[in-house]
Amino acid sequence: MAQLRERVWSGFASEDVDLVSIVEPLSEALAGEVFVVSDLRRIGSPLVHVEPGFERLTGYEPQAALGRELGFLLRNDTDQEAVREAREAVREGNAIGVTLRNYRADGSLFWCEQRHHPVRDERGRVAHLVTVLRDVTDQVHAYGAEQVEREQRAAGVGGAPWFAYGAMFDEHGAFRLSWVSGDTVAVLGRDRADVMREGWAEMIEPEARAVIAERGVALRDAGGSRRDRYRIRLSGGDERTVEDAVSVSWVAAEARLFAVHGTVRVVEPPRSSVRAALAGVDPATGLPTEEVLADRLVLATRRAQRQGGRVALVALSLDHFEFVETHLDAQRGERLEREAAQRLRRALRRSDTLARAGRGEFMVLLEDLPDADAALPVVDKLLAWVSRPFDDGRLRVELSASAGVVVADGPLRSDGLRDEAVGALARARTTGGGGFAFADPLLDERLRARRAFELELRGAFAGDQWLLHYQPRFRLAGNEITSFEALVRWRHPERGLLLPADFLGELERMHLGGELFERVLPLALRRAAERARVGRAARVAVNVGVAELDRDDLVPFVLRTLERAGVPPAMLELELQAGSDAHALTRCAPRLAALRAHGVRLALDQFGAGDTNLARLRELPIDLLKIDRSFVQRLGGRGGLPAVVGSDDPVGSDDPVGSDDPADLELLRAMVAIGRGLGLTVVAGGIETEEQRRRLRAIACDEGQGYLLAPPAADVDAA
């Protein structure tokens, strides 16, 4: 921290703090940790800088925290010994680390590790305070769980399923669950996420609920611990008795809060486990048995034969599960398997069937697939859910799974599909685990090629392989440049420079359009700023998809990027695709209006090619209308210009050869009239012949873009 103080000394020393000079070296030195800066020279020691990660940690937006003293996170829980220790250390100019009970914007408690680093000014006075914050709730609760586990062993609990929990009570005894650890599935038939969200109060038999409700008041008044037994009813109809042992962990008298740690354990087996097995339910995981799956497979293949569609069967195995069972106790192995079953179930649709096939083995029936390729994303999702770490608060285990897939196609049959899926699984496991194999060799090869391309796409982000070319737009009446459109290119390490038509479809399918937009926008604005600095300012246009418009932080992201680049909003134009879902564009209209209110220009691209009707056109807050190139290229022929070379539009060579049909010109005249009638600037794209430019000028089209005027170029000044 001494080096950090040296690097930010000059920024802190002056009365008028230049936060940029402080924050940049802090961000670098603290490597992405959440930190805040307080000004101790002002009354109340207000926060003068708050990192964006502060909102993720606390739920408070940075603007809501600025100007407040960091202690506001304590709410009324200020009577903590660590608070006094921290204030005394800071007053003396000493660094200190403390762990405090803090409260998020929604009122929920979290344990926050705060590392305070006072910084002195040039006179040696403590002037500022840098505080690094970290959520250590899990660690605190893990310690509580260890204590509980020790007590359970001392009480001779044995191998009965149980889980630990942490909770807060208010002054009225109201219960708020804050943490859960252990095998909730074996005890309550629910995974940890469901228990955290819903608790288990509604599962308690009615006659016991009043007693359980009263114990919060009893613990508040007397402290100590309690042990209660009550019956619960599981969703499948099972009933069981559990013992709920709870102890007071800490009391916040000033905030009138107290916390407990407890355990819930099964004290008798479920009554209907035998009945469940007879009903086709695997008692260990609660999943359907293979017999049930076989019946559903027969019905699914028959239905697909009548109605079309595809059916896929996936054989999935937890990799090295035998090793896990050998080196961990059997009870933990069972918990891992149950947790894996819960995860796999969440990854599937309601219409799919997940069955247990053996120790660490599952079968999945996928119905109503539009084509064979549709099975791959589902398999990816299943493998991804399994690969997430398993953490019960005491032990962290990382697993992987392998999958074999058979897609029933052509003359459908149910017999033999299982053997094919299992055979494909055996091939998948030879690669070391974590992968898949399709029974059909040709399908397997094609999907592997697609997977390889997906990995290359992800590598393009990791390796910063994106760059921009720029194509100018011209005023048709005077021929001067009005703006530049930023067109993305992929600098592929082996295939060279790739155009959008080569990768955009796959990128959108992978939901990576937003990540690409986050790369392209700063690049385009940086180049716009460079041109402005040398006296050649021009507006830059950036394409944005509907998926990106749907993001909640679109407006602050765009404005923040403009500010960092030093570019006024009026120099940015966002191009929306008319070929997108028109309802989605209407849904995003409030965000668009907010951007336009700040000065950002909005253009509707590919007008005429989508289903944007005139009523919706009036509702959209746009400034500019770009007529789709297909209409322009019907006008007066192409004159032999290579429309597809370097094209950023998938229309390309499939466009009809231009004609001299008067109706084509009249259609364009009507489109121009609509745009101008709405007060919009009208642009024609895809101009490739002098005749096309002449006719567009004749019908009063405002601006044009195309290879005749200028092709895209890497250097905007060469375009």
N, C-alpha and C positions, 0 to 999 in steps of 0.2 A: 504493500500500500504506500510505502514511502516513495517509490518511483511514480506512483499515480499522483501523489500530491505534487511532486516536482513538475509533472507534465501539465497539470491544470492550475499551477500557482498563479500565473499571470492573469488568467481569467477570473480567479476568485479575489485577487488582491484589490481590484478597483471597486469603487462604489457602484458604478453602472456596469453590472455584470453582463458580459457577452456570453450568453448561454451556449451559443454555437461553439465557441472556443473551449467551453467546459465539457459539453456533452459529447462531442466527437471523440476526444481522447478517452473519456470515461467509457463510452460504448465499446471502444476497441479494447481497453484494458480489462473490462469486466466481462468480455466474451459473451454477450447476449443475456447476462443476468438482469433481473428486474431491479432497477434502482431509482431513487428519487433524490432530489437536492432541496434542502431547506436553507432559508436565509435566516441565520440566527441573529442578525443585526436588526431585524424588524420585529415589531411587537407581535407576539404570537408565533414567531418562528414559522412563517408560512412556507409552503412548498412552492418553489419557483420553477421546478422542472419535474415532469413525471413521464417515465418511459411508457410506450404503448402497451408493453406487457403487464403493466399495473392493472389494466382493465380485466385481463384474463385472470389475474390473481385475486382481485378484490371485487370485481363487478362494477367498480366506479370508473366512468370515463375520465381520462386525464383532465379535461376541462372542469369536471365536477370536483376534482381534488386540488387543483391549483388554488393557492391563496389560503388553504386550510392547514392547520397544524397536523402532522402525521398521526398524532394521538387520536384523531377522530375515528380511526379504525378500532379503538378500544370501546367505543360507545360508552355505556355506563360502567363497564368492567375495568375501572381505572385502579382499583385497589389491588394491584398485583406487585409483589415484591420486586419483580424484574423491571417494572416501570421505574421505580425509584432508583434502582441500581443504574439503569441506563442514563437517566437524567443527571445523576451525580457525576458519572464518568464523562459525559459530554460537557458538562459545565467546567470540568477540570481539564478538558482538552484531550481526554484519553479515548482511544478506540475501545469498543466493547461489543460483544455479541450476546444477545438474549433471545429467549423464546417466549412469545407472548400469545395470549388468547386474543385474536382479532376477529372482526365480524364483517362479512361481505355486505354488499348493498342490499341483498335479499334477506339479511338478518342471520344467515347461517354462520356458525362458528368455524374458524380454521386456526390451526396453530401456525404461527408465523415466526420464522427465524429472522431476526433483524440484526444486521452487522452495521454498527454505526461508526463512521470514520470522520471525526471533526477535522476541519481544515482552517488553519490560521491565516490571517491576512499579513501584510508586510510589517505591521506593528506587533505581531505576535498574538493578536486577539483571536479567539475562536469566532470565525465569521460565518462559515457555512458548514453544513453537515451532509455528507453523502451517506445514504442508507441503502444497503443491499437487502432485498427481501426475498424470502424463499418459503414456500408452503411445505411444512414438515409434519402435516397432520397424520399422514400414514405412519411415519416413524414414531410419533407419540402414541398412536393407537397400537402400533405393533408392540411397544413396550408394555402397554396395558394388557394386551393379549397374552404376552409371556407370563405376566403375573397371574392372570386368570388360569392359564394352562397349568401353571405350577400348583395352583389351588385345586384344580380338577384332579391332577395326579395324586395329590395328597389325600383327596377325598375318595380315592379308589374308584374313579368313574369307569375305568376299563376302556373297552373298544366301542362303546356306544357312540353313534354319530352325534356331533355337536358343532355349534358355531359360537363365535364370540361377537359382541357388539359394543358400541359406544353410543351414548345418548345424552341429551341435555334435558333438564326439567326447568320450567320457569317457576315463579313463586306460587302459581296455582296448581303445580303438579302436572302440567301439560307436558307430554313426552314428545321429543323430536329426535329421531334417529340420525346419527351423524357418521356412523362407520359400521361396517360389517366385515367379518373375516371368518373363513372356514367353510364347512360343507353345508350350506343352507339347503341345497337340493335334497340331501338325504334326510334332513330334519323337516323341512317345510314343503318340499316338492317345488321350490322356486329357486331361480338363480339369484346371485347377489344383487344384480341390478334391479330386479323386480322387488326384492325385499327392501332395498334402500329407498325405492320410489314409493312403495305402498305399505311397508311394514307387514305385520301379521296379526294386527288386532282383530280384524274381521274374521280370522280363522279360529279365534278362541270361542269355545262354547259359551252361549249367552249367560249361563249361571255364574261363570267365573270372571266375566268382564268387569263387574263392579269391584270385585276384590283387587283385580290388577290395577284398575283406575285409582283406587285409594292408596296404593303403595307409594306413589309418587309423593303424596302429601306426608306419608309416614316417614319416608326417607328424608324429606326436607326438614322435618321437625326433629328427628332423632339421629339422622346420619346412619353410619354403620352399614349393614348389609341385610339382605332378605333372600329367602329361598321359597319360591312358590311352584306348585304343581297345578297344571290345568290340561284339559283336553283340547286338541285342535282338530279341525276337519280339513283334509286336503281336497283339492279341486276334483280329484278322481273319485271321491267318496270315502277314501280311507280315513280312519280316526286313529289318533295315537295320543298317548300322554307324554308331556314334556315337563322337564324341570327347568325353571328360569331362576338362576342365581345371580344376584346383582349386588354391587358394592359401590358406595359413593367414592369417586376419585378426587374431586376437588370442588370447592365452594367459592363462588364469587359473590360475597355478601352485598357489595354495593350494587352490582347488577342484578341481584336477586335471582341468580342462576346457580345451578349445581349440575355436575356431570357424574355419570356412572359408567362403569364397565361391567359387562355381565356375560353369562353364557346361557345358551338354551340347548339342552341335550334330550335325546330320546330315552325314556325310561321303560318303554315296552315297544315291541315291534308293531307295525301296522296290522290291523285286523284282516285286511283283505288282500294280502300279497299273493296268497294262493289263488284267490278268485281272479286277481288281475292277470296272473299267468294263464289261467284257463280262458280268459277273455282275449288272449292274443297280445298281451302287454308284457314286455320284458321287465321283471321286477327290479332289476339292478339299475336300469336307466329310465324306465317309464316309456320307452319307445315301443313301437309295434314290433312283433316278432317277424322272422323271415317268412313264416307261413302266411301272415297277413300281407306282406309285401308281394308274395307270389300271386295271391288272388288279385291284388290291385294291378299287378303287371299284366295279367291276362285281360282284365277289363280295359286297361289303358291301350293295349295294342289293338284290341278290337275296335275301340272308339276311334283311334287314329286311322284305322283302315277305312272306317265309314266316313269320317269327317275331314280327313287330311291332317297335316301336321306331323310332328315327329315325337318319338318317345326315346328317352335315353336312360340307361341304367349305369350307375356309377358304383364301383366297388372301391371303398376308401379304407385305408389302414393307417393307424398312428405309427409312425416310424420308430423303431427301436423301443416299442412299448414293453417288450419282455425285459429289456435292460432296466427300464424305469421301475418295473415291479420288483426286480431282483435287488436293486440298490436302495429302494425306498420301501417302507412298510406297505403291506397289502391294502390297508385302509386308505393311504394316500393314493395308491394306484387306482382304487375304486373311485375316489373323489375326482381324480384327473379324468377318468373315463366319463363320469357323469357330467362334468363341466364341459368336456369336448362335445358330448351329445347335445347339451343345451346350446352351445355355440353353433353347431351345425344346423340345428333346428331354426335358429334365428336367421341364418343365412339363406333359408329356403322360402319359397312361396307357400301359401296355404294349400295349394293344389298338389304340391310335391310330397313324397313320402320318404321318411328317414326311418330305417330299421336297424336294429343291432344284429350283427352277423357273427360275433365272437368277441374274445377279449381284445379290445382296442380296434375292432373291425366293424364297419358299417356298410349298408347298402342304401343307395339313394335312387329313387324313381323320379325322373323329371318328365312331366307331361306337357302337351300343347306347345312344343317348341316350333317356331316358324320354320327353322331349317337346322341342319346339323351344326352349323357354326355357333348357334345360340347356346349350345351346351358348354362351350369353352368359358365364357364369363362366369357361369354358375360354378364350374369347377374351380376357377381362380378364386372366387369368393369363399368357397368351402375351405380351400387350402390356406387362404389368408387368415380366416378366423381361427383356424387351429394353430397357426404359427404365432399368434399373439401370446405373450408370456402368461403362464398360469401362476397367479400369486394369491395365496390365501392369507397373507399378512405375516406368515412365519417362514414360508419357503417359496422360492421363485424357481419355476421350471419352464424351460423353453422346449417345445416339441415341434415336429413337422409331420406332415402326412403325405402319403402318395395316393394317386387315384388312377384307376383303370376305367375307361369309358367305352360303352358300345351304344351306337345310335341305331335304332330299329328303322330301317328304310326299305322301300320296295315291298315285296311280299312279307308282311310283318308276322313275326312268330314270337311267342313268349318263351318257349322251351329253348334252352341253349344260350339265351342271352346272359344268364348269370355266369356260365362258364366262360363266355367270351370276355365279360367284364373282369372276371378274376384273372384270366390269362393276360389281359392288358395291364392289370395291376402288377402282376409279377414282372412284366417288362419295365414298368415305371420304377419299381423298387431297385432294379439293377443299377440305376443311375446314382444311387446313394440316398434317395429319399427327397421329399419336397417337390416332386414333379408329377407329371401325368403322362398317360399314353392312351391313344385311341385304338380300338380294335381294328378299324379299317386303316390299312397302311397309307393309302392315298390321302384320306382325310387327316390322318396323323401328320403326314408330311406337310400338308397345306397349312394346318393350324400351327405347326411348329414354326413355319416360315412367317406366319402372321405374328406369332409370339416374338420371334427374333426382331421383326420390324418394330414391334411395340417397345422392346428393350432399347433398340436404337433411338427411338423417339425420346424415351426417358433420358437416354444418354445425351441427347442433344441439349437438354436443359442442364444436366450436370456439367457438360463440357462447354457450355456457352457457345453453341454452334449456330446461333441465329444471327442473321444480319438483315439489313433493310436496303432495298432499292427504292428509288423515288421516281415517280412519273408525274410530270407537271400537268396542270390544267390551264387552259388558255381562254381568254375572253375572245369569242369568235369575231366580234365586231372590230376589235383593235389588235388582237393577236398578242397581247401581253400576258405574262404568267400571273395567275391569281392565287394558286396554291400548289402544293405538292402532295401526292398521295403516297403514304409509306406502305410498301409492299414487302411482305416478309419472305425471306429465302432461308433455306436450310443448307448450311455448308457441311454436307455429308462427308465424313472422312474417307469414304471409298468411292461413292457414286458421284461426287462432285456437287455442284450447285443444283438443288432441287427446288422446283416451283411449288406454289400452294396446292395445285391440283394433284401433286404427288404424295401429299401427306396430310392435308387438312381434314379429309374425311375420316381417316383413322384417328387423328388427333382429337377430333370432336367426339368420336365414339368412345375414346378413353377419358373423356371429360377433362381434357387438358387445355381447352381453349382459354380458360381464365388465367392459367399460368403463363400461356403464351402472351396474352394481352398485357400481363404484368411485366413481361420482358420488352415487348415492342413499344409500349407507350413511353417509358423513360428514354429509350434510344431515339425515338422520333423527336421528342421534345428537346433532347440534348442537341440534336443537329439543328433544330429550329433556333435554339438559343445561340449557337455558333454563328449562324447566318445573320441573326439580328445584330450581333456584336460587330460585324464588319459592314453593317449598313445595307444588308440584303434581306431584310425581314420578309417572310412570306408565311402564310398560314400552312399548317401541315394537317393532313387528313389521315386518320387511323381507323381501320375497320374494327368493329366490335360486334360479337355475336349476341343473340338473345340470352344464352346461358350466362354470359358475363354481365349483361344488363340486370339479370335477376339477383346478383349478389347484393347483400344489404349494405356493404360498405363501398359501393361504386362511387357515390358522390364524394365522400371524404378521400377515397383513394386517388381519384382523378385530380382533385384540388390540391392534395398534398404533393402529388407528382409534379404538377404545374409549378407549385411554389418552390420545390427543390431544384427544378430546372431553371427557375427564374424566367418563366415564359408566362405572359398574360393570357387569361382564358380565351380571349378573342382570337388568339393565334392557333387554337386547336379546333379541329373539326372531327367529330365522331361519325362514322358512316355505319348506318344500320342496314341490315339486309332485308329487303322487302320480301324475299323468298322465304323468310322465316315464318313461324307461326304468327299470324296477324293478331290473335288473341293475346299472345305473349307480349307483343309490342305494346298493345293497349295496356296490359297489366303493368308494364314498366314505365308508362307515361309519366307518373309522378316523379320518378328519379330523373327522367329526361328533362322534365320541366325545371327541376332544381338545378341541373347542370346548365341549362339554357339561361336561367336567371342569373347565373354567375358569369355569363358571357361566352360559354362554350357553344360553338355552332354545331348544329345537328343536320345530317343529310340522310335521306332515304335512298339507298342504292337499289339497283335492279328493278326500278319501278316498271310495272307492266308484266314482270315475270312471276310475281307472287299473287297472293289472294287479298292484298290490301285494297279494300273498296274505297270509294270516294268519301263515304261517311267517316271511316276510320282515318282517312288521310287528313281530314279536317281536325280530328281529335289529337293527332300526334303533334307535339311541339317541335316542329322541324323548320329549318331555314332554307333547305336546298333539296331539289329533286333530281336524282340521276336516272335518266332513261336507260333501260337495259340495252346492252350492245346489240342484242339480237334484232331489235327494231331498226337500229341504224344500219346494220349490215344488209338489210333488205333493200336499202336505198341506193340505187344507181350502180350496183356491182362493186366488186372489191378491187378491181384493177390489178389483180395478181399479187397483192401484198400478203405476206405470210401471217395470217391471223393467229395461228397457234404457236408460233415461235415466241417463247417468253411470255405467253399469255398468262394472266392471273385469273382468268375466268374459265370454268370448265366447258363453256359453250364451244369455243374453238372451232375446229374444222367441221363439226357437225352442223354449223349454221348453214341455212340455205344460201345459195349463191344469190347476190343482189339482183334485183329486177327493176324494171321501169314501170311497175304497176302503180298507177296514180293513187290507188287506195293506201299503199304503204306510206306515201308522203302525207296523205290526209290524216292517217292515224297518228303519225308523228306530230302534225300540226295541232291535232286535238290534245295530245299529251302536253305539248308545250303550252297551249292555251289554258289547260287545267292548272298547271304549275304557276303560271304567271297570274292567273285569276285568283289564286290563293296567296299571292304575294311572295312566292318562292322563287329563288334563283334556279333556273333549269339548266342541267348539264347533260350533254349527250356523250356516252362512252363508246369506245370501239370505232373511232373515226379512222378509216384506213385509205380513203381515196379523196382526191381533190373535189370530185363531184359531190361526195357526201358532205364535205365541209361547206360547199357553196349552197347546197339546198338547205342545210340546217341554219345557215345565216339568213337565208331568204325567209324562213318561217319564224325568225326572231328568237332562236334558241340562244341563251345567254353565253354558255361556256361549253367547251369541248375537250375531249381527252382521247388519245389513241396513238397508234404507231405512226400515222401520217404526221402528226404534230410533234411527237417526241416519244421514244420508247423509254421504259424504265431504265435507270442507271444507278450504279452503286454510289457515284458521286453526284449529289444533288445539283451541283453547279455545272455538271457535264450533261445533265438531262435536257 
